[in-house]
């Protein structure tokens, strides 16, 4: 049996990982998050409350569980909120990582740390694993600092970088581009979608699978775990409208500059997946397939 401890169990990735890991016959799962368990089911895993910003709690829980692998999926990911609430962002995205590294060292656990395309400036995407980081937002800077702590640690580690994760989860506060486009067009609303940003949209189930493949193999190093296409949000919106047979004339093209956002966004990211494919056997869904997965889950 491999004992895996997960942080951020209540989040989108966390919920998908709990769903995936509880189906693995050789995995014993300990799911953790701040406060009480908000997952819609409680079978097949153990839940422990753990606030990642509380060093003693992190050391106590991980020390008590003594997992073989920690998948650290918890983070403050609201880019604009991070720009404003810098202390909270640093506490969750940097100090917490330092506590988890310390606890992994004591437990001799392998760490899978989840990171983001926002560590790049977006001048030259899509990126491979060796590309030079150059964050342009406080969120990106905090995630880069978290990566740096992991990379310079003396534990066994992997970093799973991802891009624009979408999916359907229980009790989620934030929507995603597919649901937003679908609802807007069904309501007959005109929407503006940017044509000058490029991303590799990632189905949450694919990111969960990538994290599991890394954890299962204890594959060390950095891995790009994202969708396989580089698309603009406008292209994503058109594909969504096509899939659901909705009125595309309601979708207008816009430049990112027409939206006022607190934090800067990298214009062109997206990932090259050769390493994850070759080393891990990772093979994500296409965006069209991802829409179909969500459509099925909406039923």
Secondary structure, DSSP 8 states (H G I E B T S, - for coil): -EEEEEE-TTSHHHHHHHHHHTT-TTEEEEEEESSS---S--TTEEEEE--TT-HHHHHHHHHHH--SEEEE------HHHHHH-HHHHHIIIIIHHHHHHHHHHHHT-EEEEEEEGGGS-SSS-SB-TT------SHHHHHHHHHHHHHHTSSS-EEEEEE-SEE---TT-SS--HHHHHHHHHHTT--EEEESS-BB--EEHHHHHHHHHHHHHHT--EEEE-S-S--B-HHHHHHHHHHHHT--GGGEEEE-GGGS--SS---SB--B--HHIIIII------HHHHHHHHHHHH-
